[in-house]
Amino acid sequence: MKNIVTARAHTNIALIKYWGKTDIALNIPTTSSLSMTLEPFYTTTSVEFTDNESDSLILNSAMEDSSRVSKFLEMMRGQYGNFPKVMIQSENHVPTAAGLASSASSFAALTAAMFGLLDLEKDDSEMSRIARRGSGSASRSIFGNFAVWNKGENHQSSFAESFYNKDIGLSMIVAEISSEKKKMSSTKGMQLAQTAPTYGAWVEKSAIQLAEMKQAILQADIEKVGLIAQDNALGMHEQNRLCLEPFDYFTSETQRVVDFTKECYKAGLLAFVTIDAGPNVKIITDHATEKILLIKLKAEFPELTFDIARAGGAYEYL
């Protein structure tokens, strides 16, 4: 076993969303999903064994509550045999809990680092299964460019795999509306969304959209990618508003960005939105249009921060 291992994994944004679980404990989803890994947003995590009585977590140079990662490590101990307590030092280069999938990059990086520390075989499918136990979306952050998370029915059959490991020229402009922690956790939000009367129809439509999205990516048809992703994401958020205890991740600023993006598309630009569990908006476009669109967005929303994201790589050891 090595003394210390450092790994990096990038966050991902789902173009076909994961929003609902058939098994909460195992993070088995109601739908398969498809994502793009993003280059500028990532987590770097170092792990080492310690003589301490408990696992510990230092996040962005500050000691944090380690209960979630300790639960994850206990799961790994059950899977691979008991091992000493672990000191985790993690740097998150993405706003935490604000709808930019920080938990995806965090648990993918932690999984990769632990596989290195334990000298386990670097099996991408197995790493994806394990990362899924920490955060469902982390199953996809093992991979670069585009990944599909097959929903499966149990631990063994629910994992992500690389779908298309090439850059099709797709860009995302990330509008950071708020870096504050979301008031409704994703886990709770999913449970509530599943009570919406239209949730079953959204799940059925999502399966059709997944097949359509795969074809659009293979054809590098970014307009089609954007239209499908936008419809899928807005449909997801509609379930939140229609459930038994309605809630909304959108702020008024979120809605303004959505409406402005739609106007840009009507004006002839490639511009589409996708939004995860939080207020931040990701605007889908292509490399040729990103700078034009960025200028328009900054002029319309001078108070917001925008970042351009392109496709990123798979996990790596540092």
Buried (B, 14 or more C-beta within 10 A) or exposed (E): EEEEBBBBBBBBBBBBBBBBBBBEEBBBBBBBBBBBBBBBBBBBBBBBBBEEEEBBBBBEEEEBEBEBBBEBBEBBEEEEEEBEBBBBBBBBBBBBBBBBBBBBBBBBBBBBBBBBBBEBEEEBBBBBBBBBBBBBBBBBBBBBBBBBBBBBEEBEEBBBBBBBBEBBBBBBBBBBBBBEEBEBEBEEBBBBBBEBEBBEEBBEBBEEBBEBBBEBBEEBBBBBBBBBBBBBBEBBBBBBEBBEEEEEBBBEBBEBBBEBBBEBBEEEBBBBBBBBBBBBBBBBBBBEBBEBBBEBBEEBBEEBEBBBBBBBBBBBEE
